[in-house]
Amino acid sequence: MFGSQRNFKAFEHKVWLSSPTMHGEEMEYIKKAYDTNWMSTLGENINEIEKQVSEKVVMKYGVALSSGTAALHMAVKLAGIKRGDRVFCTDMTFGATVNPVVYEGGIPIFIDTEYDTWNMDPAALEKAFELYPDVKAVVVVHLYGVPCKLDEIKNICEKHGAVLIEDAAESLGATYKGKQTGSFGDIGCISFNGNKIITGSSGGMLLTGDFGDYEKTRKWSTQSRENAPWYQHEELGYNYRMSNVIAGVVRGQLPYLEEHIARKKEIYQRYKDGLKGLPVKMNPYDEKNSEPNFWLSCMILNEDAMCRQVRDDCKALFLPEKEKSCPTEILERLADFNAEGRPIWKPMHMQPIYRGNGFVSVSGDAGADIFDRGLCLPSDIKMTNDEQDIVIDIIRNCFE
């Protein structure tokens, strides 16, 4: 049996994929909100994080919201998307990237992935504009904290007069040619969800350089109240503002962003070194032009190293084979020893809810291939080097 080959023992405490790493200052700012009675959607913590994050990303205005999804929804509204409008979206991503398009009645058209960064393929995006020349908005993701091919995608959007929305939920602190992700598009969106590199337990932020968009977002996110002495509403609004308490958590986290990134990078490099000799590769990035935040360390198996693996919509099976493995086997083995891994994001065009939507590719179906052969590894900042070494040994054992 697997466990007896190396006398592995399950971790006493779970080794997480990516859990919050707290430092203490968070409680000071939460208490400050409590002590001053600013417990709602106004207060010093909100003002400070809007200032600090917009300065970090170098976007003129930031609006703190209840989630990254709320930020994306506001971005789609700012782009003017209405019922029946098509929007080009990254295909290999989490559903929150895409769902806000549908909230406004838009129709997502999915753009396939490229292998260099696992992000939107610029060649497929250019082809998509040939097929759908009326599209006026593109939502692009920096997957797992790795910047996409921003120059190419931005140029294509400008050529076709399309609004570029950056889903930078996973990439706070990552840079492309020395410039922060979230600052290249017309609108940037960030997440402070519990598993992100900086967390508020929840929360997000919309970033823009346009004062009009800033004011619209503030208005829409506070139920679209008009400037009147009573509650006056002339357009649809949302309860999307971040609370001053959540903002206190984010405020206490922000000074540690670079420290978190450095540790995440160390984890990535230790996997890269520790898995040498195996038929696998780490998730790639443009080493010349970009510096990821290394939010999650991922790997992909070589095609000839895959044992047989079958997945339906909810389950997966594999057939063990000597000197071969697959994501299903590795994830099961990690779980056996109380370590959390995860499959790569299942591409949107493969999701039951979106299978009828358009999908544009120039390479067959790169996203489906990466989903089939790839997985996310435990990347928690609090994971010790000894624990990571055991994770590496568990993975190595799958190929024996």
Disulfide bonds with the S-S distance in Angstrom:
none
